[in-house]
Amino acid sequence: MRPWMVVVLLLSLAGGVKWWIHRPIVRPAGMLVESEPRQTEPVDRSVLHHGDYALTPLADYDIEALVLSREDYSMDAGSALAPTDLAVGWQRMSDSAVIEGLDISQSARFFTYRWSNQPPIPPTEIARSASNMHLIPANDSVARDLARVRVGNVVHMTGELVEARGSDGWTWRSSLRRDDTGGGACELMRVESIERR
């Protein structure tokens, strides 16, 4: 077998393994998460250190949501800090009957959704019941758990929404609203615990 064929075979095998680990979970129709995310003033405002970054807590955050999409990053400016983004939904955005009426995707740290003809629910409700989250694992255990999250999992995460400042002065700040859209609307969350089902 030629060397290039071995490389192609290994890349195909790696892609198949990654797909299997992250294969979507099919859910029946029905709302899976009734509650909204809970955001409160930070109990502790002490700056946290994460590699070359200083993280300033902006709010304590507790969220249960359905994973609508997942994207892993390794080459952009934030990948050393937040290697995974999850697009998540709650309330009617956790109902597969609604989600099936949307084309959902992620790229370049954005979460997008489209529909044909009519949206399954009002666009303002979609915007306030779904979010793209940039996730900072607080430790190796959380990083391992996050690596196992699949589209269709219901996740419960606790931690802090933060502003990150790199040693070179680069900053990245979390949104503190659920009804915003576009640039700056994503949550930047330091995840202290994550459970999935």
N, C-alpha and C positions, 0 to 999 in steps of 0.2 A: 504494500500500500504506500502510495506517495505521501510525503510529509504534509502537503497541503490538504490531502484528503483526511488525514488524521486530525488536523486542526478543525476542518469543517465538521467532522464527526463529533469531536469534543465540544465544539460550540453548540451544535444541535442538541447534544445530550444535556449540556448545562442549561440551555433554554427550556428543554422539556422538564427538567427537575424544577426550575424556577416556576414554570407554569403550574406544575402539580402542587407545589407548596402553596401558591397563591391562587389556585383555581377558585372561581366564585362559588358561593353557597347560594342555592336557590331557596327563596322564601315564599310561602303562600301569601295570598293577599291578606291585608289587615295591618293596622298600625302596630308597630313593634315597640315604639318608644313614645310615651305620652307626655313626658316632662320636657321642659326647656332646660338648657344648660343653666347651672347656678354659678353666678359670679358675685363675689363679695370683696370687700376691702381686704388687702393682704394682712394676715395675722402678723407676719414678720416681713419687714421691708429691707432686711439686710441684703446687700449685694451678694450674689452667688457667683462662684467662679466655675467655668466649664471650659477646660482647655485654655485657649487664647482669648476667651470671651468673658466679659463681666455681664451678668444678668441681673437686671433690676426688676423685682416683682412689681407688677402693676395691679394685679388682682389675683385672688385665689379662685380657682376654676374647677368645677366638677361637672362632667358631661357624660351622659349616656346617649349613644347615637348609633345609627346603622351606617356601616361603611358602604358608601356608594361607589368609590373609586380609590385607587392607591397608586402613588407614583414615587419611585425611589430616585434619589439624585446623588451623583458622585462627582460632578464636574463644575457645578456653579459655585458662586461665592458663598452660599449658605450651607453647602453640603457637609462640611466638617462639623457644623453645629446641629443642623436639622436634616438628616439624610432622608427622611420620609415625610411625604405629605399624605394625609387622608382627607378625602372629600367625604363629609358625613351629613346625615340628615336625621331630624327628629320630628315628632308629631306626624303630620300627613306625608312628610318627606321620608318617613320610615315605612311607608306602605308600598309594597311591590306593585300594587295596582296603579299607583301614581307614578312610580319610578319607571315602569314600562312605557309610559307615554313620553319619556324624555330620552334624549341622546346625551349621555354624560361623558365628559372626558377631562383629562388633566394634562397640562404641559406648561413648561416655563414658569412653574410655581402658581399657575392659575387653574381654577376649576371652572369649566363651562358647561352649560346645559342648553339644549335646543329642543324644539318640538315641531311637529308637522301640524298644520291646520290650527288647532286650538290647544293651549296648554292644559294639562290635566287638572291643575289647580291655578288660582290666580298667581301671576308672576311675583307680586309683592309677597305672597305667602311662601313661594319657593325661596325667595331671597332671604327671608327671615327665619326659615326652618332648615337651612342647609349652609354649610361653610366648608372652606378649604383650610385645613390646619397644618401648619409647619410644626413638626414635633421634635422636641429636644429630649432624648432619653436621659433621665437623671442619673442612671447607673447601668451597668452591664446587664443586670437582670431585666430591667425595663426594655433595653435595646433588644434582647433576645425575644421577649414577649411581643414587642412591636414587629419584629421580623416575621412573626407567624400570623399576623393579622391578614385576613382575606376579605375581599369584597363579599358582602352579605353577613359578615360578623356583626353582632351588636357588641360594641365596646363601651366600657365604663372607665373613664380616665379621670384622675385627680392630679392637681399640680397648680402651677401658676402661669398666668399670662405675663409675658416679660418684654422688656426692651433689652436687646443684646447690643453690646458695644465691643468691637474687636480691638486688639492691641494697636491696630493701624488707624483707629478712629472710625471704621465702618460701623454703621448702626442698622438695626432691624427692629422695628417696633410692632407689637401686636395691636390689632384692632381691639377695642373694648365695647363694640356694638355688634348686635346681631342683624341689624337691618341695613348695613352698608354693603356696597358692591364695588367692584373694580379694584384698582391698585390701592393697597393699604387696608383692604377689607378682611384679610385673612388673620386668623389667630396664630400667634407664635407662642407655643405652650411648652413649658418645661414639665415633662410628664414624670410624676413621682410614683404613680401606680397605674396599671392597666389590667383590666380583666376583659375576657372576650367569651362570647357564646354564639 
